[in-house]
């Protein structure tokens, strides 16, 4: 997460533009977990939400999509 924060800050500083979206696999470290009350956002997903960055996730069991992520 620290690496992404540094990347985000450098991107905004160098380009003057905000990151609008990112694409990830559905790893628990990015996506969060489901529990009995529904989706429990992970730390990284909450951070993206707070920054207004939309997260796009690849479909489960589709490693061929990892090239896009």
N, C-alpha and C positions, 0 to 999 in steps of 0.2 A: 504494500500500500504506500509506503514511503517513496518507493521508486516511481509510482504513478503520480503521486503528488508533485514530485520534482519535475516529472515529464510535463504535467499539466501546467505548472507555473512557467516552465521554460517555453512551452508552446505559446501561451498567452503573451509572454514577454517578447518573444521573437516575431510573432505574426500579428499580434494585436487582436486575434480572433479567439473566441471561446470554443472549447471542444463541445460538440453537440451530441455525439454518440460514440459508443465503443461497442465492439463485438467480442464475445467470449464464448468459451465452452460452458457447459452447465456445472462446472466444478463447484463444490461446496464453498470454497474460499471466495468465489465471486458471487455466487447466486444466493447462498443461504441454505436453509433446510426447511422441510415441512414438518410440522408437528400436529398435535391434535386440534389446534385452533386455526391452522392454515400455514401460509408461508411465513417463515421467520427470517427476515432479511439478515444477511451477514453484514459484517462491518463495512466491507467494501461496497456492497449494494446500497447500504444506507448513505455512505459518503457520496456516491454518484447521485443518489436521489437529492441529497442536500445541495449539491452543486448544480442541479438541473441538467445533468448529463443522462441521456437516455441509453440504457443498456440493452443490447440485442444479444440473444443467446442462441447457440446452435441447438438443433433438436437432439434429444437423447439418442444414444446408440447410432450416431451418424458421424463416424470419424472422418468421412470424406469431406465434411464441412469444416474441419479444423484448419484447412488451408486458408479459408476466408477469415477465420478468427486470428 
